[in-house]
Amino acid sequence: METQKKIEFAGLPLAVYREIAAHLRQIEGVQVGLIPQSSSEFDYKQSQIAGLEISMTSHLASESQQRLEEILAYYRNRYDI
């Protein structure tokens, strides 16, 4: 069984979303997809990505889950989101 989680960081650039996804994919049992922006209007200040979709196996080790939360916390603190 898999657990899915959606994460959104308003205004975060595409490159940073890709960096976060790359870090999260290093955790065994975690898969990450980028959710495209749904707005039809282009806004330079708006990210090209709406968020991340994270899929985790239900048997994800507590150490792996802790690592996932640490990575997300790092980016929240780094980009003040």
N, C-alpha and C positions, 0 to 999 in steps of 0.2 A: 504494500500500500504506500502511496506517495502523499506527501503533504505539500500543498502549494501556498506560496506567500507572494504578495505583490508589494513592492517597495517603490515609493515615489519620492524623488528629491527635486522639488520645484526649481527650475532654472539651471540645473546642472548640465554642463556641456556633454555632448555625445562622447568625446574622448574620455571623460571621467567615468561615464557610465560603462564604457568598454573596459576601462581599467578595473573598476569594481567587479565586473563580470568575470574578468580574467582571474582575479584573486579568488573569487568564490568558487570558480570551477576547479581550483586546485584542491578543494576539500572533497574527499571521497564520498560519494553518495549524493552530491549536490549538482544539479543542472541549472543553468541560468539562461534565460532568453531576454532579449530587449523588446519592450513594448513600444511600437511606433507611436508618434504623436498623432492624435486624432483630429486636431484642429485643421481646418481647411485654409485658414488665414496664416500667412507667414508673419512671424514676429521675431525679429532679430534677438530679442532678449529671452525668448522662450526656447527651451531645449528641443532638439529634434527627436528626443526620446521621451515618452511619457513615464517610463519607469522600468523596473526589472521584474521579471517573473521567475521566482525561485522555486524549484521542485526538489524536494528532499525525500529520501527513502525514510519510511517510518522507523527503521532500525538504525538511524543515524546515531552514532555514539555521542555521548554527552560531551566528550572532548571536541568532537567535530562541530557540534551545535554551538559550543562555547566559542570556538574559533570563528564561526560564521558571525556571531553577534559581535565579536571583537573587531572584525573587519568592517562591519557596518558602522559600529561606534566610531572607529577611526575616521571614516569618511564624513560622518555627521559632525564630528569635532573639527576636522580639517577644513571643511567648507561651510561651517557654521549653519547647518541645516537641521 
